[in-house]
């Protein structure tokens, strides 16, 4: 018998039986003690009042008969109670043992890495059913985490393969004398090293954000200032590709948000880079900001490739690529939108995507709580 499973005399049924027996014995002993202390005296007093023609020996005989009958009654009652307690214990233990064994078996399976294991309704009471549902939720979260970990490792290996293969090919060419070290080889190597460094930094950022370890320097900042900085940062890349970048918005007060300006600037830059990546030459990208009740809404809209309906739920996943896959030589690491959503979430905001379908462009919308203070 393994140490992980309790023995026959250390199981739930035995413990329940011993507990029932202890309660039963305590109850019978208490009742017997009270009856022995109070019953004979009360019986004797009543017997003296109603003795009539009974002499002393007859009174003594009647009292002895009372005591004997009381003891016999208590003995029979004790045996019946013991049998009843044993039967009830057996039924309850049998009813509880199976769901508990199922839960224990499922727990061992999950401890062994089988995160797909689930337990069904126990039928043994609301408490155990709640426990079973909580157990299944825990197992589902563990399975999701494990699936994410495996997918992340696979995607990370896939993302690293191209720059590492490029570096390896150039090194072999240099060793074989096929190529010489010059500006071209130096530029390619530097580009691939930069890509790997960016990938490592992006992975660290998204992990810190999703685990709640992202340090934010929150200050009131006008949204327009953030947009101007982000647009100025990406404008050269837009000009190189021939994509127009402009502002949309109406008159009115400039909304202010209390954010980490550097982190929100990273978000806006990621969104603009994403729009550029999916907009062909000659296309247009618009940026807008407006106040919606207690929220500031920032939108980045393009008239590029668009997003298919089945891809919309996945655009913020790490390394996700749909049918219109990004060029592997682009500037993105594949997790820019993932980082952006994590940063926006850390600011108690939301980041969503919508599109009318492939070929109809896409809109990324950031919602942040508006800052109503006078500072800033």
N, C-alpha and C positions, 0 to 999 in steps of 0.2 A: 504494500500500500504506500503510495507516494506521500511525501510530507505536505504537499499542497492540498490534499484532500483530507478532511477530518475523518477519524476512525468511527467505527459503529457506535462506540460509547461516548464519543465526543461530538456527536452530531446535534442538529437542531431539534430533532424529535426527542432525543434523550434529555436534552436540557429542558425542553418544554414539559416533558413528563415529570422530571424532578421538581420543576417549579410548581406544577399543578399539585403534586404530591405534598410538597412543603406547605402550600396554602391549605390543602385539605386537612393535613394533620394538625396544623396550627388552629384551624377552625374547630375541628372536633375536640381537641384537647381543651380549648378555651370554653366551648359549650359544656363539656363534661365537668370542668372545674367549677363553672358558675352553677350548673345544675346540682353538683354535689354539695356546694356550699350553701345554696339557698333552698333548693327543693326539699330536702328532708325536714328542715326546720319548719318551713311553711306547711308541709304535709302533716307534721306532728301537731302543730297548733290547730289546724282544721280538724284533725282526727280527735283531739281532746275535746273540742267543742261538740263534736257529733258522736262521741263514743257510746252514749246511751248505756246499754247493758254490757258492753265489752269490758272484760277484766284486763289486768296489766299484761298477762301473757298473750292474750289475743291482740292487744294493741301492738305489742312487740312483734308478733307474727305478721300483722298487716304492714307494719313499717318495713320489715325484712322483705316482704313480698314486693313492696313498692321499690325498694332499692334494687332488688334482683331484676324486676321488670324494666327498670330504668336502664340498668347496665346492659341487659339483653337488647333493648331498643337501640341504645347507642351503638352497640356492636354491630347489629344488623344494618343500621343507618350508615355506619362507617364503611362497611363492606360494599354496600350499594353505591355510596358516594365515590369510593375508590374505583369501582368498576366503571361508573359513569364518567369519572374524570379520565380514566384510561381510554375509554372509547372516544370521548370528545377530543382528547389530545391526539389520538391516532388519526382521526378524521382531519383535524386542523393541520397537523404536521404533514399528512399526505398531500393535502391541498396546497400547502405552502412550499413543500420541498421541491416539487417539479419546477415552478417558476424560479426559485432560488438557484437550483442546479443549472437551469438555462442561463440565468444571468451570470453565474460563476463561469460556466463554459464559454459564454460570449466574451467575458472579461479576459479569460486566458487566451482566447483566440486573438483579441485585439492586442494584448500584450505581446503576442507572437508575430504581429505585423499584418494580421488579416483584418484590415479596417472595414471591409465590406460586411462584416458580421452584424446581424441585427437580432433583436428579440421581439416576439409578438406580444399581444395583450396577455397579461398573466391570469386574469379572471380570479385573482385572489384578494381583491380589495382595491379601493381607490389609491391607497398609498403606494402599493407595489406597481400599479399601472402608471402612476406619475413617475416613479423611479425608473420604470422601463422606458418611458418616453424620454426622460432626461438622459438615460444611458444611450438611446438611439441617436439623440441629438449630439451627444459628445462623440459618438462613433462617426457620425456624418461629418462633423467638423474635423476630426482627425483624418478622415479619408480625404476631405477636401484639401487640408494642409499638405498631406502626403502627395496627392496628385499635383498640387501646385509646385511642391518641391521638385518632384520628378520632371515636370514640364519645364520648370525654370532651369534645371541643370541641363536638360536636353537642348533647350533653346540657347542657353548660354554657350554650350559647346558648339552649337551650330553657328552662332554669331562670331565666335572666336576663330572658327575654322578658316574663314576667308583671309583675314589679316595675317594669321599665322602661316597659312599656305603661301601667301604672297611673299612674306619675309623669308620663308624657307626656300622658295624658288630663287629669289634674288641672291641669297647666300650661296646656294649651290652653283648658280651661274658665276658668281664671283670666284668661288673656289676652282671651278673648271676653266676659268679664263674666258668664258663665253661673253661675260660682261665685265666692265671696269667700273670702279667707283667714281662716280661723277655726280653732277647736279640731279640727273634723272633718278639714279639709284638712291641717292641721299633723300630726295624728295619723296619717293615712294615709301622708303623705310620710315621716314619721319611721319608720313601720313598714317601708316598702319599702326605705328606706336601710339600716335595721338588718338586713333580710333579705339585702341584697346584701353588706353588711360581713361577716355571719356566713358567707355562702357563700365569700367570699374567704378568710376565716380558716380555714374547714374544709378548703378545697382546699390551703392551705399546710400545714396539719397532716398531712393524709394523704400529701402528697408527701414531706414530711420524714420521716415514719415509714416509708414504703415504700422510701425511698432510704437508710435507715439513718442519717439525720442528726438523729434525735430525741434531744435531750439529756435524760437521766433522772437525777433525784436519788433514788437508791435508799436507802430506810431501812426497818427493820423496823416494820411497822404491823399492829395487830390488825385482822382482817377486819371484825369487828363495828363498829369505829369508822368504817371506810369506808362500810359499809352504812348506818349511822345518819345519816351526813352526806348521802349520796345521797338517802335517803328523805326527810329533812327538806327537801332542796332541791326535790324534785318534788311533795311532798305538797299544796301549794296548788293545783297544776294538777289533781291527782287529785280533790280536793274540788270544784273548779269543774265538772268533768265528771261527777261522781257515780260514780267508780270506787273501789272499796275497795282499799287497799294494806296488806299485812301481812307479818309474818315467819313463816317455817316453820323449824323446826330442833329438834334434841334437845339433851339435856343433854350436857355434856362440856366439855373445855378449848376456849377460844376460839382458833382457828387464827390463826397470824401469817404474813404474807408480807413479803418484802423488795421493795418497789415504790416507784415515784414516786407518792405519795399524791394529788397533784393530777391526774396523768394517769389513774390508776385511778379516781379520783372522776369524771373526765370519761367514762370507759367506762361506769361503773355508771349515771350520769345518762342517757347515751345509750340504754342498754338499757331503763331504766325509762320514758323518753320514748317509745321505740319500742313498748313494751307498752301504754302508755296510748293511743297513736295507733291501735292495732288492737283496742282493747277498748271495746265500747259502754258507755253509761251503765248502771249497775247491775251491771257485771262486776267481776271480782276479779283482782288481781295479787299474787303471793306472791314473796317473796325468801328465799333460804336459803343457808347456808354450812356446809360440813362438811369434815372431813379425810378424805382417801382415800389411805391409805398415805403417800406422799411428796408428795401434791398437795392443794391446797386447791381445792375445787369450789364455785363460786358460781353459783346458778341464779336466773333471773328467769322466772317462769312466769305465763301469763295464760290466761283462758278465753274469749278473744276470737275474732277471725276465723279464726285458724289459717293454715297455709301449705300450699298444694297441693304434691304431690310434685314436679311439674315446676318449681316455683319455688324449692324448697329450695337447689339448687346456686347460685342467683343472688342470694340475699338480701344477700350482703356485697359485691356489685358496686356501683360508683359509680352513683348515680341510678336504680338498678333499681326498677321498680314492676311489681307483678304485676297480676292481675285486680282485686284489692281495692286499687286505687291510693289513695295518701294524698291528702288534700285539699291543693290547692296553697296554701291560705292557712294551713296548719299551721306549727308552729315549726321543723320539720325542714328541713335543706338538701338532703336526699337522699343524704348520704354519711356519716351518723352511724355506721352499722354498719361501713362501710368503715374509718373512722377507728378505731373500737373494736377491730376485729380487728388493724389495723396496730400499735396501741399494745400490745395483749396479746402479739402476736408479738415485739415489742421486749423484752418481759419474759420471753421464753422460755416463754410459755404458749400456750394455744389457746382459740379462741372458736368454738363450733359452735351450730347451730340444729337443732331437731327439732320435728316436729308430726305429729299423727295425721291431718291433713288439714284441709280447709276446714271451719270451724265447730267445730273441736275444740281451739282454743287452740294456743299455741306455747310452747316452752321454749328459752331462750338460756342456754348453759352456758359459764362461764369456768373454765379450769383453770390454776392457777399453782403453781410449785414452793413447797412449804411451807418456812418459815424455822425452822430448828432452833436458832438461836443463843439466847443468854441475854440479849442486849441488846434494847432496844426497849421 
